[in-house]
Amino acid sequence: MSKKGKRFGRKSKRTRYPWLFPLIVGMVLIGLAFFVLRGKLVAQPLAAIEVQGAASLKVDQEQIDMGDVKLGRMVEASFRLTNVGDQPLRFTKPPYIEVLEGC
């Protein structure tokens, strides 16, 4: 039998660990994703401290004017609340929002 025939009869080293290459590629992709997203996963920077010794809530908008809204139509508004004190902010009662009807 020739050397060619013996070579084809053996198992190649590639088929010994078929899971190794996908594992390495997956680990590299996870590492790259972590590297790219690490800056985005960090929490937003803290607000500047304006009140010492207590918690203080700051609202970015005092009023939101929706204009004329037809009855039954749903509208949404958003605003940002920030603790500008140096102590943790805790609510003792559920917060509420007052909705005023304009003229």
N, CA and C atoms as a LAMMPS dump frame, in Angstrom:
ITEM: TIMESTEP
0
ITEM: NUMBER OF ATOMS
309
ITEM: BOX BOUNDS ff ff ff
-5.0000000000000000e+02 5.0000000000000000e+02
-5.0000000000000000e+02 5.0000000000000000e+02
-5.0000000000000000e+02 5.0000000000000000e+02
ITEM: ATOMS id mol type element x y z
1 1 1 N 0.838 -1.153 0
2 1 2 C 0 0 0
3 1 3 C 0.894 1.229 0
4 2 1 N 0.494 2.233 -0.692
5 2 2 C 1.312 3.432 -0.796
6 2 3 C 1.12 4.326 0.435
7 3 1 N 1.977 5.311 0.549
8 3 2 C 1.881 6.249 1.674
9 3 3 C 0.59 7.051 1.618
10 4 1 N 0.096 7.278 0.409
11 4 2 C -1.147 8.026 0.262
12 4 3 C -2.295 7.301 0.943
13 5 1 N -2.382 6.03 0.751
14 5 2 C -3.469 5.244 1.322
15 5 3 C -3.44 5.246 2.835
16 6 1 N -2.268 5.197 3.425
17 6 2 C -2.163 5.211 4.877
18 6 3 C -2.56 6.574 5.442
19 7 1 N -2.246 7.619 4.74
20 7 2 C -2.555 8.947 5.234
21 7 3 C -4.063 9.182 5.278
22 8 1 N -4.767 8.656 4.3
23 8 2 C -6.213 8.84 4.277
24 8 3 C -6.917 7.96 5.3
25 9 1 N -6.27 6.923 5.762
26 9 2 C -6.878 6.027 6.734
27 9 3 C -6.862 6.601 8.142
28 10 1 N -5.999 7.544 8.414
29 10 2 C -5.903 8.131 9.748
30 10 3 C -6.944 9.238 9.942
31 11 1 N -7.249 9.455 11.224
32 11 2 C -8.087 10.599 11.531
33 11 3 C -7.186 11.824 11.568
34 12 1 N -7.667 12.889 11.002
35 12 2 C -6.862 14.103 11.028
36 12 3 C -7.037 14.789 12.378
37 13 1 N -6.127 15.65 12.73
38 13 2 C -6.184 16.354 14.007
39 13 3 C -7.322 17.37 14.028
40 14 1 N -7.792 17.781 12.882
41 14 2 C -8.878 18.758 12.824
42 14 3 C -10.172 18.191 13.396
43 15 1 N -10.439 16.949 13.2
44 15 2 C -11.709 16.374 13.652
45 15 3 C -11.65 15.912 15.106
46 16 1 N -10.514 15.996 15.734
47 16 2 C -10.385 15.537 17.102
48 16 3 C -11.168 16.443 18.073
49 17 1 N -11.131 17.758 17.874
50 17 2 C -11.832 18.714 18.734
51 17 3 C -12.667 19.661 17.861
52 18 1 N -13.791 19.21 17.349
53 18 2 C -14.562 20.072 16.445
54 18 3 C -15.201 21.264 17.166
55 19 1 N -15.335 21.233 18.448
56 19 2 C -15.951 22.296 19.216
57 19 3 C -14.972 23.401 19.595
58 20 1 N -13.667 23.162 19.44
59 20 2 C -12.661 24.105 19.899
60 20 3 C -12.677 25.415 19.113
61 21 1 N -12.751 25.348 17.804
62 21 2 C -12.729 26.563 16.985
63 21 3 C -13.95 27.449 17.259
64 22 1 N -15.188 26.915 17.27
65 22 2 C -16.336 27.779 17.598
66 22 3 C -16.247 28.366 19.013
67 23 1 N -15.677 27.617 19.941
68 23 2 C -15.517 28.116 21.3
69 23 3 C -14.579 29.317 21.327
70 24 1 N -13.465 29.222 20.651
71 24 2 C -12.494 30.317 20.609
72 24 3 C -13.089 31.532 19.919
73 25 1 N -13.773 31.317 18.803
74 25 2 C -14.396 32.429 18.08
75 25 3 C -15.455 33.095 18.961
76 26 1 N -16.252 32.31 19.665
77 26 2 C -17.266 32.862 20.557
78 26 3 C -16.66 33.682 21.678
79 27 1 N -15.577 33.196 22.249
80 27 2 C -14.915 33.936 23.327
81 27 3 C -14.335 35.251 22.819
82 28 1 N -13.772 35.235 21.622
83 28 2 C -13.238 36.464 21.038
84 28 3 C -14.369 37.461 20.788
85 29 1 N -15.509 37.004 20.26
86 29 2 C -16.637 37.895 20.007
87 29 3 C -17.198 38.481 21.307
88 30 1 N -17.292 37.682 22.345
89 30 2 C -17.758 38.181 23.636
90 30 3 C -16.783 39.211 24.189
91 31 1 N -15.501 38.949 24.056
92 31 2 C -14.495 39.909 24.506
93 31 3 C -14.583 41.222 23.749
94 32 1 N -14.765 41.162 22.436
95 32 2 C -14.907 42.378 21.645
96 32 3 C -16.173 43.144 22.021
97 33 1 N -17.273 42.431 22.219
98 33 2 C -18.527 43.088 22.614
99 33 3 C -18.361 43.771 23.964
100 34 1 N -17.711 43.11 24.904
101 34 2 C -17.473 43.716 26.215
102 34 3 C -16.614 44.97 26.088
103 35 1 N -15.591 44.911 25.268
104 35 2 C -14.691 46.04 25.072
105 35 3 C -15.434 47.23 24.474
106 36 1 N -16.301 46.972 23.5
107 36 2 C -17.044 48.042 22.833
108 36 3 C -18.108 48.623 23.757
109 37 1 N -18.804 47.772 24.509
110 37 2 C -19.93 48.228 25.321
111 37 3 C -19.565 48.661 26.725
112 38 1 N -18.33 48.503 27.136
113 38 2 C -17.979 48.791 28.533
114 38 3 C -18.218 50.242 28.897
115 39 1 N -18.021 51.15 27.979
116 39 2 C -18.289 52.556 28.259
117 39 3 C -19.775 52.836 28.365
118 40 1 N -20.6 52.094 27.639
119 40 2 C -22.041 52.315 27.66
120 40 3 C -22.698 51.669 28.865
121 41 1 N -22.06 50.686 29.47
122 41 2 C -22.64 49.998 30.609
123 41 3 C -22.429 50.74 31.919
124 42 1 N -21.537 51.697 31.918
125 42 2 C -21.249 52.46 33.126
126 42 3 C -22.439 53.371 33.402
127 43 1 N -22.818 53.498 34.663
128 43 2 C -23.96 54.327 35.041
129 43 3 C -23.716 55.785 34.648
130 44 1 N -24.799 56.496 34.495
131 44 2 C -24.709 57.915 34.167
132 44 3 C -23.928 58.642 35.27
133 45 1 N -23.192 59.665 34.902
134 45 2 C -22.434 60.389 35.93
135 45 3 C -23.384 61.034 36.93
136 46 1 N -22.941 61.121 38.163
137 46 2 C -23.748 61.715 39.214
138 46 3 C -23.893 63.21 38.971
139 47 1 N -25.023 63.76 39.431
140 47 2 C -25.27 65.192 39.296
141 47 3 C -24.388 65.949 40.276
142 48 1 N -24.167 67.198 39.975
143 48 2 C -23.389 68.042 40.871
144 48 3 C -24.16 68.234 42.174
145 49 1 N -23.467 68.168 43.283
146 49 2 C -24.085 68.322 44.607
147 49 3 C -24.426 69.8 44.802
148 50 1 N -25.717 70.071 45.066
149 50 2 C -26.167 71.439 45.314
150 50 3 C -26.604 71.647 46.762
151 51 1 N -26.948 70.549 47.462
152 51 2 C -27.43 70.636 48.839
153 51 3 C -26.558 69.728 49.702
154 52 1 N -26.037 70.282 50.8
155 52 2 C -25.19 69.508 51.712
156 52 3 C -26.011 69.005 52.89
157 53 1 N -25.831 67.747 53.284
158 53 2 C -26.45 67.199 54.479
159 53 3 C -27.864 66.68 54.311
160 54 1 N -28.414 66.703 53.131
161 54 2 C -29.788 66.224 52.914
162 54 3 C -29.959 65.815 51.457
163 55 1 N -31.044 65.107 51.206
164 55 2 C -31.402 64.769 49.833
165 55 3 C -32.237 65.901 49.266
166 56 1 N -32.118 66.151 47.977
167 56 2 C -32.901 67.202 47.342
168 56 3 C -33.253 66.756 45.929
169 57 1 N -34.502 66.892 45.585
170 57 2 C -34.988 66.453 44.28
171 57 3 C -35.058 67.642 43.331
172 58 1 N -34.469 67.476 42.148
173 58 2 C -34.487 68.528 41.14
174 58 3 C -35.189 67.98 39.903
175 59 1 N -36.101 68.775 39.348
176 59 2 C -36.879 68.388 38.168
177 59 3 C -36.407 69.232 37
178 60 1 N -36.224 68.617 35.835
179 60 2 C -35.743 69.379 34.686
180 60 3 C -36.815 70.285 34.083
181 61 1 N -38.12 69.984 34.301
182 61 2 C -39.209 70.826 33.808
183 61 3 C -40.25 70.972 34.907
184 62 1 N -40.632 72.18 35.208
185 62 2 C -41.669 72.407 36.21
186 62 3 C -43.053 72.188 35.619
187 63 1 N -43.25 72.557 34.363
188 63 2 C -44.544 72.421 33.701
189 63 3 C -44.363 71.805 32.333
190 64 1 N -45.394 71.094 31.903
191 64 2 C -45.421 70.546 30.551
192 64 3 C -46.751 70.962 29.944
193 65 1 N -46.702 71.709 28.856
194 65 2 C -47.913 72.179 28.202
195 65 3 C -48.212 71.258 27.019
196 66 1 N -49.325 70.546 27.094
197 66 2 C -49.725 69.621 26.034
198 66 3 C -50.597 70.278 24.972
199 67 1 N -51.008 71.502 25.199
200 67 2 C -51.903 72.158 24.249
201 67 3 C -53.303 71.576 24.371
202 68 1 N -54.094 71.698 23.313
203 68 2 C -55.447 71.136 23.306
204 68 3 C -55.382 69.66 22.954
205 69 1 N -55.987 68.833 23.791
206 69 2 C -55.999 67.387 23.577
207 69 3 C -57.455 66.927 23.554
208 70 1 N -57.817 66.197 22.521
209 70 2 C -59.186 65.689 22.427
210 70 3 C -59.425 64.625 23.49
211 71 1 N -60.667 64.569 23.949
212 71 2 C -61.053 63.603 24.955
213 71 3 C -60.841 62.182 24.425
214 72 1 N -60.232 61.344 25.218
215 72 2 C -59.988 59.959 24.833
216 72 3 C -58.646 59.731 24.161
217 73 1 N -57.962 60.783 23.785
218 73 2 C -56.656 60.646 23.137
219 73 3 C -55.577 60.546 24.213
220 74 1 N -54.679 59.606 24.062
221 74 2 C -53.62 59.409 25.042
222 74 3 C -52.405 60.254 24.668
223 75 1 N -51.851 60.93 25.652
224 75 2 C -50.638 61.713 25.453
225 75 3 C -49.607 61.28 26.496
226 76 1 N -48.364 61.483 26.177
227 76 2 C -47.288 61.122 27.09
228 76 3 C -46.362 62.304 27.289
229 77 1 N -45.773 62.359 28.447
230 77 2 C -44.77 63.372 28.751
231 77 3 C -43.7 62.722 29.608
232 78 1 N -42.506 63.23 29.511
233 78 2 C -41.431 62.685 30.338
234 78 3 C -40.606 63.834 30.903
235 79 1 N -40.027 63.581 32.039
236 79 2 C -39.155 64.545 32.684
237 79 3 C -38.146 63.779 33.506
238 80 1 N -37.054 64.437 33.834
239 80 2 C -35.964 63.793 34.567
240 80 3 C -35.911 64.32 35.995
241 81 1 N -35.901 63.39 36.937
242 81 2 C -35.751 63.722 38.351
243 81 3 C -34.333 63.369 38.775
244 82 1 N -33.688 64.276 39.477
245 82 2 C -32.305 64.049 39.887
246 82 3 C -32.136 64.408 41.364
247 83 1 N -31.433 63.572 42.093
248 83 2 C -31.091 63.86 43.474
249 83 3 C -29.818 64.705 43.464
250 84 1 N -29.939 65.976 43.837
251 84 2 C -28.78 66.863 43.842
252 84 3 C -28.241 67.072 45.259
253 85 1 N -28.718 66.276 46.212
254 85 2 C -28.199 66.331 47.57
255 85 3 C -27.114 65.282 47.758
256 86 1 N -26.46 65.326 48.911
257 86 2 C -25.386 64.361 49.162
258 86 3 C -25.866 63.158 49.979
259 87 1 N -27.167 63.059 50.259
260 87 2 C -27.745 61.922 50.977
261 87 3 C -28.665 61.144 50.041
262 88 1 N -28.904 59.853 50.33
263 88 2 C -29.812 59.065 49.489
264 88 3 C -31.239 59.619 49.554
265 89 1 N -31.93 59.591 48.447
266 89 2 C -33.305 60.069 48.36
267 89 3 C -34.243 58.895 48.583
268 90 1 N -35.126 59.025 49.576
269 90 2 C -36.083 57.952 49.883
270 90 3 C -37.471 58.554 49.93
271 91 1 N -38.436 57.865 49.316
272 91 2 C -39.826 58.307 49.351
273 91 3 C -40.523 57.586 50.501
274 92 1 N -41.181 58.346 51.381
275 92 2 C -41.934 57.729 52.471
276 92 3 C -43.364 57.435 52.046
277 93 1 N -43.857 58.174 51.039
278 93 2 C -45.181 57.961 50.467
279 93 3 C -45.017 57.829 48.954
280 94 1 N -45.966 57.181 48.299
281 94 2 C -45.873 57.118 46.836
282 94 3 C -45.937 58.523 46.24
283 95 1 N -45.048 58.839 45.313
284 95 2 C -45.077 60.17 44.71
285 95 3 C -46.331 60.335 43.843
286 96 1 N -46.788 61.556 43.708
287 96 2 C -47.963 61.822 42.887
288 96 3 C -47.687 62.986 41.968
289 97 1 N -48.45 63.066 40.903
290 97 2 C -48.35 64.159 39.943
291 97 3 C -49.714 64.818 39.881
292 98 1 N -49.733 66.106 39.978
293 98 2 C -50.988 66.843 39.918
294 98 3 C -51.243 67.299 38.483
295 99 1 N -52.411 66.965 37.976
296 99 2 C -52.779 67.347 36.622
297 99 3 C -53.795 68.486 36.737
298 100 1 N -53.452 69.618 36.149
299 100 2 C -54.321 70.792 36.193
300 100 3 C -54.979 71 34.847
301 101 1 N -56.237 71.389 34.876
302 101 2 C -56.951 71.69 33.642
303 101 3 C -56.813 73.177 33.391
304 102 1 N -56.334 73.532 32.204
305 102 2 C -56.132 74.938 31.867
306 102 3 C -57.373 75.562 31.264
307 103 1 N -57.327 76.862 31.068
308 103 2 C -58.45 77.599 30.485
309 103 3 C -58.33 77.652 28.987
